[in-house]
Amino acid sequence: MSDNGTPRDLKQRYKTPKQEMPCQPAEVRARNFTEVALGLLGDNAKLESYRCIYCKEPACVSGCPVGVDIPGFLHEVEKGDLAGAARVLKRTNLLPAVCGRVCPQEEQCEAVCKVGQGKNGVAVSIGRLERFVADWERNSGMAQAPEIAAPTGKKVAVVGSGPAGLTCAADLARCGHKVTVFEALHKAGGVLVYGIPEFRLPKAIVAAEIKALEAMGVEIVCNFVVGLTRTVDDLMKEYDAIFVGTGAGLPYFMDLPGENLGGIYSANEYLTRVNLMGAYDFPKNDTPVIRGRRVAVVGGGNVAMDAARTALRLGAEEVRLIYRRSREEMPARKEEVEHAHEEGVNFTMLTNPLRYHGDERGRVSAVECVKMELGEPGPDGRRKPVEVKGSEHKIPVDTVVVAIGNGPNPLVPRTTPGLETKKGKILARDESGKTSLRGVFAGGDIVLGAATVILAMGAGRKAAKGVDEYLRTGAW
Ligand SMILES: Cc1cc2nc3c(=O)[nH]c(=O)nc-3n(C[C@H](O)[C@H](O)[C@H](O)COP(=O)(O)OP(=O)(O)OC[C@H]3O[C@@H](n4cnc5c(N)ncnc54)[C@H](O)[C@@H]3O)c2cc1C
């Protein structure tokens, strides 16, 4: 290293090409549920880490919502000390195997990586390396449980077991508090288990993280709906503080004529049936799902992409993604859009559904759409889609999945008097997630609206710090 921390072999590092990650071939993976991306191999990972130039002020760290010490862990990979790399990662990120797979790195750490700047620059594959290290640690059986402080005698209830709740629970357990997580569904993990499909995030990875959490002494109680089984007020009588991380699982619909016809699902229901209830293996598993021959998925985000690719894997002959803007404007991750395209999803862009038509059995048989064109930019800077008059047309379908977004889960706000909300989201007073009720904190999608895994984790971590401070000082 030179005095300013920049490696002396800078030219060599810049010259090293980006290492590719193997994937299942598109025509094979489009018909199975196993993971699409297979992960970097050891030698390639080492070479990829060598592409880091150890900037004096690493923009990648500021680009990461939880501030992972990226050069720190890459340096360990380069040295070949993978256990050391895992230790660095876990200091700030409880779920590196998850984040390495699903974080939008191309908009965060990798977007500002100095190696990627300039005409031919390609950013270091930080996410893939994060995944590589986390997978190595899990498979090595050498994962170390974090140190836990002496018991404080304080009890905290965490409502919801998504990334926000799990991160908050882990950090509070480390502080020595007794933590119980209450989850409405029969399995813990939130969207990581019921939403994101197996082919992007194997459920065994989430299960391993939950096992690690339980090994830290965190109790997880499933099938417990706060607001129904017990209320927040009830829990406050038993616990010293509460963290609410109930997410944004309320699906939006377009309120179109015919939307109640059979065969029209919300993406949440469709994905939950397949991922959580194992409907792809019906009747071995109890829950069925319609295996449509001609499926339309409405929307352009990650959720739409997951639903479309799931429909393909369930055996659909045609899966059509209907989106009112153009492909370039889709909010989904670029990689997911490319994967969906390679697998054979039909992109019907600049098209908007108007109504659904049904058959004599009350099942959807067609979606009537109108063509759109991009008009003037709206307040968000994106060009507004405008209907092209006279372009109405019908597309024959037997299944529709509506994936146009989700709102905050309403049950806890509705059953907790005095809990302030805005447009359904719980209002947090500051970064620690303090709500209008003393001792009640909130974070993740229930505060932010539908966002990302890493932002939910960041919120869980900040809230844990806030809860710990409150429990130690009593200050509110
Ligand atoms: C299909 C899909 C794909 C996605 N893909 C990506 C991606 O690739 N990358 C990315 O970064 N983000 C992605 N996201 C978004 C990301 O998953 C969320 O932002 C994140 O999971 C939010 O975490 P959370 O902990 O706030 O909530 P959630 O993960 O929603 O977890 C909330 C939990 O609370 C439980 N709960 C709700 N109400 C109650 C109650 N009353 N009592 C008890 N428990 C309750 C729920 O059952 C759930 O388990 C995706 C989302 C979806 C739906």
The ligand as an SDF file (V2000), in Angstrom:
LIG
                    3D

 53 58  0  0  0  0  0  0  0  0999 V2000
  -42.2190  -10.3060   -3.8410 C   0  0  0  0  0  0  0  0  0  0  0  0
  -41.2880   -9.2890   -3.2450 C   0  0  0  0  0  0  0  0  0  0  0  0
  -39.9980   -9.2020   -3.7530 C   0  0  0  0  0  0  0  0  0  0  0  0
  -39.1040   -8.2870   -3.1940 C   0  0  0  0  0  0  0  0  0  0  0  0
  -37.8220   -8.2410   -3.6830 N   0  0  0  0  0  0  0  0  0  0  0  0
  -36.9090   -7.4450   -3.0800 C   0  0  0  0  0  0  0  0  0  0  0  0
  -35.5510   -7.4540   -3.5030 C   0  0  0  0  0  0  0  0  0  0  0  0
  -35.1650   -8.1400   -4.4420 O   0  0  0  0  0  0  0  0  0  0  0  0
  -34.6680   -6.6510   -2.8410 N   0  0  0  0  0  0  0  0  0  0  0  0
  -35.0520   -5.8760   -1.7850 C   0  0  0  0  0  0  0  0  0  0  0  0
  -34.2100   -5.2210   -1.1840 O   0  0  0  0  0  0  0  0  0  0  0  0
  -36.3500   -5.8190   -1.3930 N   0  0  0  0  0  0  0  0  0  0  0  0
  -37.2770   -6.5930   -2.0020 C   0  0  0  0  0  0  0  0  0  0  0  0
  -38.5810   -6.5550   -1.5940 N   0  0  0  0  0  0  0  0  0  0  0  0
  -38.9590   -5.6460   -0.4790 C   0  0  0  0  0  0  0  0  0  0  0  0
  -38.5020   -6.1900    0.8680 C   0  0  0  0  0  0  0  0  0  0  0  0
  -38.7090   -7.5690    0.9410 O   0  0  0  0  0  0  0  0  0  0  0  0
  -39.1950   -5.4590    1.9970 C   0  0  0  0  0  0  0  0  0  0  0  0
  -38.8790   -4.0900    1.8830 O   0  0  0  0  0  0  0  0  0  0  0  0
  -38.7540   -5.9680    3.3740 C   0  0  0  0  0  0  0  0  0  0  0  0
  -39.0110   -7.3350    3.5220 O   0  0  0  0  0  0  0  0  0  0  0  0
  -39.4450   -5.1930    4.4930 C   0  0  0  0  0  0  0  0  0  0  0  0
  -39.0900   -5.7490    5.7230 O   0  0  0  0  0  0  0  0  0  0  0  0
  -40.0160   -5.5980    7.0280 P   0  0  0  0  0  0  0  0  0  0  0  0
  -39.3290   -6.3690    8.0950 O   0  0  0  0  0  0  0  0  0  0  0  0
  -40.3290   -4.1700    7.2530 O   0  0  0  0  0  0  0  0  0  0  0  0
  -41.3970   -6.2920    6.6350 O   0  0  0  0  0  0  0  0  0  0  0  0
  -41.7990   -7.7340    6.1010 P   0  0  0  0  0  0  0  0  0  0  0  0
  -40.6830   -8.4380    5.4430 O   0  0  0  0  0  0  0  0  0  0  0  0
  -43.0470   -7.5090    5.3320 O   0  0  0  0  0  0  0  0  0  0  0  0
  -42.1500   -8.5230    7.4230 O   0  0  0  0  0  0  0  0  0  0  0  0
  -43.2480   -8.1580    8.2340 C   0  0  0  0  0  0  0  0  0  0  0  0
  -43.7010   -9.3640    9.0190 C   0  0  0  0  0  0  0  0  0  0  0  0
  -44.6600   -8.9510    9.9750 O   0  0  0  0  0  0  0  0  0  0  0  0
  -45.7050   -9.9090   10.0200 C   0  0  0  0  0  0  0  0  0  0  0  0
  -46.9090   -9.2500   10.5240 N   0  0  0  0  0  0  0  0  0  0  0  0
  -47.6920   -8.3470    9.8920 C   0  0  0  0  0  0  0  0  0  0  0  0
  -48.7150   -7.9600   10.6770 N   0  0  0  0  0  0  0  0  0  0  0  0
  -48.5700   -8.6510   11.8420 C   0  0  0  0  0  0  0  0  0  0  0  0
  -49.3110   -8.6930   13.0540 C   0  0  0  0  0  0  0  0  0  0  0  0
  -50.4070   -7.9440   13.2170 N   0  0  0  0  0  0  0  0  0  0  0  0
  -48.8830   -9.5130   14.0460 N   0  0  0  0  0  0  0  0  0  0  0  0
  -47.7660  -10.2810   13.8850 C   0  0  0  0  0  0  0  0  0  0  0  0
  -47.0420  -10.2800   12.7620 N   0  0  0  0  0  0  0  0  0  0  0  0
  -47.4200   -9.4650   11.7540 C   0  0  0  0  0  0  0  0  0  0  0  0
  -45.8300  -10.3680    8.5830 C   0  0  0  0  0  0  0  0  0  0  0  0
  -46.4860  -11.6340    8.4960 O   0  0  0  0  0  0  0  0  0  0  0  0
  -44.3650  -10.4270    8.1640 C   0  0  0  0  0  0  0  0  0  0  0  0
  -43.8130  -11.6880    8.4340 O   0  0  0  0  0  0  0  0  0  0  0  0
  -39.5210   -7.4280   -2.1370 C   0  0  0  0  0  0  0  0  0  0  0  0
  -40.8320   -7.4810   -1.6740 C   0  0  0  0  0  0  0  0  0  0  0  0
  -41.7140   -8.4020   -2.2110 C   0  0  0  0  0  0  0  0  0  0  0  0
  -43.1270   -8.4580   -1.6940 C   0  0  0  0  0  0  0  0  0  0  0  0
  1  2  1  0
  2  3  1  0
  2 52  2  0
  3  4  2  0
  4  5  1  0
  4 50  1  0
  5  6  2  0
  6  7  1  0
  6 13  1  0
  7  8  2  0
  7  9  1  0
  9 10  1  0
 10 11  2  0
 10 12  1  0
 12 13  2  0
 13 14  1  0
 14 15  1  0
 14 50  1  0
 15 16  1  0
 16 17  1  0
 16 18  1  0
 18 19  1  0
 18 20  1  0
 20 21  1  0
 20 22  1  0
 22 23  1  0
 23 24  1  0
 24 25  2  0
 24 26  1  0
 24 27  1  0
 27 28  1  0
 28 29  2  0
 28 30  1  0
 28 31  1  0
 31 32  1  0
 32 33  1  0
 33 34  1  0
 33 48  1  0
 34 35  1  0
 35 36  1  0
 35 46  1  0
 36 37  1  0
 36 45  1  0
 37 38  2  0
 38 39  1  0
 39 40  1  0
 39 45  2  0
 40 41  1  0
 40 42  2  0
 42 43  1  0
 43 44  2  0
 44 45  1  0
 46 47  1  0
 46 48  1  0
 48 49  1  0
 50 51  2  0
 51 52  1  0
 52 53  1  0
M  END
$$$$
